[in-house]
Amino acid sequence: MAVKLRLKRVGARNTPVYRIVATDGRKPRDGRPKEELGTYEPLSSGEPNFSIDLERAEYWLSVGAKPSDTVRSFIRKARRAAKASA
């Protein structure tokens, strides 16, 4: 089973909100995920406009999950922020 870290759309029409999820790659985009890792609000004016549970994302990456390009960039930014605050 190929687990992927990707976005799941949950927002209303014209106001997109996405959840960062770990899901089976063969399932539909908005199907039931294995685990929800965070959120992304593209219309939010605040910085950052995403939140992610970095510990759980690292776990899924360690067991072989493949992130989408967008989720990969969120993980990279979250790692940088965690390193700067520590």
TORPA-4810 file (N, C-alpha, C, O; in nm, 3 decimals):
<nodes>
NODE_1_0.085_-0.117_0.000_0.000_0.000_0.000_0.090_0.124_0.000_0.179_0.137_0.085_M
NODE_2_0.067_0.214_-0.094_0.147_0.335_-0.107_0.079_0.450_-0.034_-0.024_0.501_-0.078_A
NODE_3_0.138_0.490_0.078_0.082_0.602_0.154_0.138_0.732_0.098_0.257_0.741_0.068_V
NODE_4_0.051_0.830_0.084_0.092_0.962_0.034_0.051_1.068_0.135_-0.052_1.057_0.202_K
NODE_5_0.133_1.171_0.143_0.099_1.290_0.222_0.053_1.393_0.120_0.131_1.434_0.034_L
NODE_6_-0.072_1.435_0.129_-0.126_1.527_0.030_-0.236_1.613_0.091_-0.268_1.600_0.209_R
NODE_7_-0.293_1.701_0.008_-0.397_1.791_0.054_-0.535_1.735_0.025_-0.556_1.669_-0.077_L
NODE_8_-0.628_1.761_0.116_-0.768_1.721_0.101_-0.850_1.848_0.113_-0.840_1.918_0.214_K
NODE_9_-0.931_1.880_0.015_-1.009_2.003_0.018_-1.134_1.986_0.105_-1.209_1.890_0.089_R
NODE_10_-1.154_2.082_0.196_-1.272_2.078_0.282_-1.344_2.211_0.285_-1.451_2.220_0.346_V
NODE_11_-1.292_2.314_0.224_-1.352_2.446_0.230_-1.476_2.460_0.143_-1.503_2.376_0.057_G
NODE_12_-1.550_2.565_0.167_-1.671_2.594_0.090_-1.632_2.650_-0.047_-1.515_2.675_-0.076_A
NODE_13_-1.732_2.668_-0.129_-1.711_2.722_-0.263_-1.649_2.862_-0.255_-1.697_2.946_-0.179_R
NODE_14_-1.546_2.885_-0.332_-1.472_3.012_-0.338_-1.395_3.046_-0.210_-1.335_3.153_-0.203_N
NODE_15_-1.395_2.961_-0.112_-1.314_2.980_0.009_-1.243_2.849_0.042_-1.283_2.778_0.135_T
NODE_16_-1.140_2.817_-0.032_-1.075_2.688_-0.011_-1.001_2.679_0.122_-0.935_2.774_0.164_P
NODE_17_-1.014_2.565_0.186_-0.937_2.527_0.304_-0.898_2.383_0.280_-0.979_2.302_0.234_V
NODE_18_-0.774_2.350_0.310_-0.725_2.216_0.286_-0.674_2.155_0.415_-0.627_2.226_0.503_Y
NODE_19_-0.685_2.024_0.425_-0.624_1.950_0.535_-0.507_1.873_0.477_-0.515_1.817_0.368_R
NODE_20_-0.398_1.870_0.552_-0.282_1.790_0.513_-0.304_1.652_0.573_-0.315_1.639_0.695_I
NODE_21_-0.311_1.550_0.488_-0.347_1.417_0.534_-0.249_1.311_0.486_-0.179_1.330_0.386_V
NODE_22_-0.245_1.201_0.559_-0.176_1.080_0.516_-0.286_0.984_0.470_-0.375_0.949_0.547_A
NODE_23_-0.277_0.942_0.343_-0.383_0.858_0.289_-0.324_0.759_0.189_-0.212_0.775_0.141_T
NODE_24_-0.402_0.657_0.160_-0.364_0.560_0.058_-0.369_0.631_-0.077_-0.468_0.696_-0.109_D
NODE_25_-0.263_0.619_-0.155_-0.255_0.689_-0.283_-0.359_0.646_-0.384_-0.384_0.718_-0.481_G
NODE_26_-0.421_0.531_-0.364_-0.522_0.483_-0.460_-0.661_0.536_-0.430_-0.753_0.518_-0.510_R
NODE_27_-0.678_0.601_-0.316_-0.809_0.654_-0.277_-0.833_0.791_-0.340_-0.738_0.857_-0.382_K
NODE_28_-0.960_0.834_-0.347_-0.990_0.967_-0.403_-0.931_1.080_-0.318_-0.901_1.061_-0.200_P
NODE_29_-0.914_1.196_-0.379_-0.854_1.311_-0.310_-0.926_1.345_-0.180_-0.862_1.370_-0.079_R
NODE_30_-1.058_1.345_-0.183_-1.134_1.383_-0.065_-1.188_1.264_0.013_-1.281_1.277_0.092_D
NODE_31_-1.129_1.147_-0.008_-1.172_1.027_0.063_-1.125_1.027_0.208_-1.060_1.122_0.253_G
NODE_32_-1.159_0.921_0.280_-1.124_0.912_0.421_-0.974_0.890_0.437_-0.920_0.794_0.381_R
NODE_33_-0.906_0.976_0.512_-0.761_0.961_0.531_-0.727_0.865_0.645_-0.812_0.832_0.727_P
NODE_34_-0.602_0.822_0.649_-0.553_0.744_0.761_-0.532_0.835_0.882_-0.560_0.797_0.996_K
NODE_35_-0.480_0.957_0.855_-0.454_1.051_0.963_-0.449_1.192_0.907_-0.401_1.214_0.796_E
NODE_36_-0.498_1.288_0.985_-0.491_1.429_0.949_-0.372_1.490_1.022_-0.358_1.475_1.143_E
NODE_37_-0.286_1.558_0.946_-0.162_1.611_1.002_-0.162_1.762_1.021_-0.082_1.814_1.099_L
NODE_38_-0.250_1.832_0.951_-0.249_1.977_0.964_-0.348_2.041_0.870_-0.433_1.974_0.811_G
NODE_39_-0.338_2.174_0.857_-0.428_2.249_0.771_-0.350_2.349_0.688_-0.237_2.384_0.719_T
NODE_40_-0.415_2.395_0.580_-0.360_2.498_0.492_-0.474_2.587_0.449_-0.574_2.540_0.395_Y
NODE_41_-0.460_2.718_0.475_-0.563_2.816_0.438_-0.501_2.916_0.341_-0.441_3.014_0.385_E
NODE_42_-0.515_2.895_0.210_-0.448_2.980_0.112_-0.497_3.125_0.112_-0.422_3.213_0.071_P
NODE_43_-0.618_3.152_0.157_-0.670_3.289_0.156_-0.639_3.364_0.286_-0.672_3.482_0.298_L
NODE_44_-0.578_3.298_0.381_-0.544_3.360_0.508_-0.434_3.464_0.487_-0.336_3.439_0.418_S
NODE_45_-0.451_3.581_0.548_-0.353_3.688_0.530_-0.236_3.674_0.628_-0.131_3.734_0.606_S
NODE_46_-0.253_3.597_0.733_-0.147_3.580_0.832_-0.038_3.488_0.782_-0.060_3.403_0.696_G
NODE_47_0.080_3.507_0.837_0.192_3.419_0.803_0.227_3.338_0.925_0.232_3.397_1.033_E
NODE_48_0.252_3.212_0.919_0.229_3.125_0.804_0.082_3.090_0.790_0.005_3.101_0.885_P
NODE_49_0.044_3.049_0.671_-0.097_3.017_0.645_-0.122_2.866_0.651_-0.223_2.817_0.601_N
NODE_50_-0.029_2.792_0.713_-0.046_2.648_0.729_0.000_2.608_0.869_0.076_2.679_0.934_F
NODE_51_-0.049_2.493_0.913_0.001_2.433_1.037_0.015_2.283_1.011_-0.067_2.223_0.942_S
NODE_52_0.120_2.225_1.067_0.144_2.082_1.045_0.205_2.023_1.170_0.287_2.086_1.237_I
NODE_53_0.165_1.901_1.202_0.224_1.826_1.314_0.351_1.762_1.259_0.348_1.653_1.200_D
NODE_54_0.463_1.830_1.279_0.589_1.787_1.218_0.633_1.650_1.268_0.691_1.572_1.192_L
NODE_55_0.607_1.619_1.393_0.646_1.489_1.449_0.576_1.374_1.375_0.639_1.274_1.341_E
NODE_56_0.445_1.390_1.352_0.370_1.285_1.281_0.409_1.280_1.133_0.414_1.172_1.074_R
NODE_57_0.437_1.395_1.073_0.481_1.396_0.934_0.615_1.323_0.920_0.635_1.247_0.825_A
NODE_58_0.704_1.345_1.014_0.834_1.275_1.012_0.813_1.124_1.027_0.882_1.045_0.963_E
NODE_59_0.718_1.085_1.111_0.688_0.942_1.126_0.644_0.883_0.993_0.696_0.779_0.950_Y
NODE_60_0.548_0.949_0.926_0.498_0.895_0.800_0.607_0.890_0.694_0.611_0.797_0.613_W
NODE_61_0.696_0.990_0.692_0.807_0.987_0.597_0.902_0.871_0.629_0.957_0.810_0.537_L
NODE_62_0.921_0.842_0.758_1.013_0.734_0.797_0.961_0.596_0.758_1.040_0.504_0.739_S
NODE_63_0.829_0.581_0.746_0.774_0.452_0.707_0.748_0.444_0.557_0.687_0.348_0.509_V
NODE_64_0.793_0.545_0.482_0.789_0.535_0.337_0.682_0.615_0.265_0.663_0.595_0.145_G
NODE_65_0.612_0.704_0.334_0.509_0.785_0.267_0.576_0.885_0.173_0.684_0.937_0.202_A
NODE_66_0.511_0.911_0.062_0.562_1.005_-0.037_0.480_1.133_-0.031_0.359_1.129_-0.051_K
NODE_67_0.544_1.248_-0.002_0.469_1.374_0.003_0.449_1.434_-0.135_0.530_1.414_-0.226_P
NODE_68_0.338_1.507_-0.151_0.318_1.583_-0.274_0.414_1.701_-0.271_0.474_1.729_-0.167_S
NODE_69_0.430_1.770_-0.382_0.522_1.884_-0.388_0.485_1.992_-0.287_0.572_2.047_-0.219_D
NODE_70_0.357_2.022_-0.276_0.311_2.126_-0.183_0.337_2.085_-0.039_0.386_2.165_0.040_T
NODE_71_0.303_1.963_-0.005_0.324_1.916_0.133_0.474_1.910_0.164_0.515_1.940_0.276_V
NODE_72_0.555_1.872_0.066_0.700_1.870_0.086_0.751_2.010_0.121_0.838_2.025_0.207_R
NODE_73_0.698_2.113_0.054_0.742_2.250_0.084_0.696_2.292_0.223_0.770_2.362_0.292_S
NODE_74_0.576_2.252_0.266_0.529_2.283_0.400_0.618_2.218_0.505_0.651_2.280_0.606_F
NODE_75_0.657_2.093_0.483_0.744_2.023_0.578_0.878_2.093_0.586_0.933_2.110_0.695_I
NODE_76_0.931_2.132_0.472_1.060_2.202_0.469_1.051_2.334_0.548_1.141_2.365_0.626_R
NODE_77_0.944_2.410_0.527_0.926_2.537_0.599_0.908_2.513_0.749_0.961_2.589_0.830_K
NODE_78_0.834_2.410_0.786_0.813_2.380_0.928_0.943_2.336_0.994_0.968_2.371_1.110_A
NODE_79_1.026_2.262_0.924_1.157_2.222_0.979_1.243_2.345_1.002_1.309_2.356_1.106_R
NODE_80_1.243_2.438_0.906_1.322_2.560_0.921_1.273_2.642_1.040_1.355_2.694_1.117_R
NODE_81_1.143_2.654_1.057_1.085_2.731_1.168_1.119_2.664_1.302_1.151_2.732_1.399_A
NODE_82_1.112_2.532_1.307_1.144_2.461_1.430_1.292_2.476_1.465_1.328_2.491_1.582_A
NODE_83_1.377_2.472_1.363_1.520_2.488_1.387_1.552_2.629_1.435_1.638_2.647_1.521_K
NODE_84_1.485_2.731_1.379_1.510_2.869_1.418_1.462_2.897_1.560_1.524_2.976_1.632_A
NODE_85_1.352_2.834_1.602_1.299_2.860_1.735_1.373_2.780_1.843_1.366_2.816_1.961_S
NODE_86_1.442_2.675_1.804_1.512_2.592_1.903_1.651_2.643_1.936_1.721_2.582_2.017_A
</nodes>
